Amino acid sequence: MRQARPYSGMFCGGVSARTGPHALPLARIKKIMKRSAGEAAAAGDGGARMISGEAPVVFSKACELFIAELTRRAWAATLEGKRRTVHREDVADAVRNTDLFDFLVDVVTTHNVDDGATD
């Protein structure tokens, strides 16, 4: 089996054959943007009809940075709990303890809500 060399791009987040230099698939982001624009247009908000080529790239990078920051803070909460597995409570603690994530407080809860899922 071929071993990755230090400068092959695998260790530094290089170009992937599936998604390019981005961690998130641009086609899926563009599809979500178009669907959201269509829903806004149907609601009378005048949604966008076309999306420039740079918009999905910028949105992808913003999502990557957001996910990385939330993950970093959840991991810090995990380490405070002396565990090595991130739990739902760790993400909730990260959201609750960071002013930047105030918009997620209503979405992420610390108590177990019975959502109908069976274990």
Protein Blocks (a to p, Z undefined) as FASTA:
>chain_A
ZZddfknopmnopacfklojafbdfklmmmmmmmmmmmmmmnonopafbdcfklmmmmmm
mmmmmmmmmmmmmmmmmmmnopabdcfklmmmmmmmpmklmmmmmmpcfbdcdehiaZZ
